[in-house]
């Protein structure tokens, strides 16, 4: 099952446009997008394959950490991690 995983980390400085562009390039291989310009937090939304939500968050967190390291970002603590399955995303609002 496909999951959209949102991860956010706390940095040690305000993220510049260049920081986030580097992160965007690094998460692109995971069908990801990056956020965080002008804030001390940087993040990404990634697409992962997993059977369960917990597995999706674990995979997404690992991929995010690897991408952040490739982008040269500080290894800040993860402050947000959430996942929504493709099936959940397509359910009509109740």
Secondary structure by P-SEA (a helix, b strand, c coil): cccbbbbbbbccccccaaaaaaaaaaaccccbbbbbcccccccbbbbbbcccaaaaaaaaaaaaaaaaaaaccccccccbbbbbcccccccccc
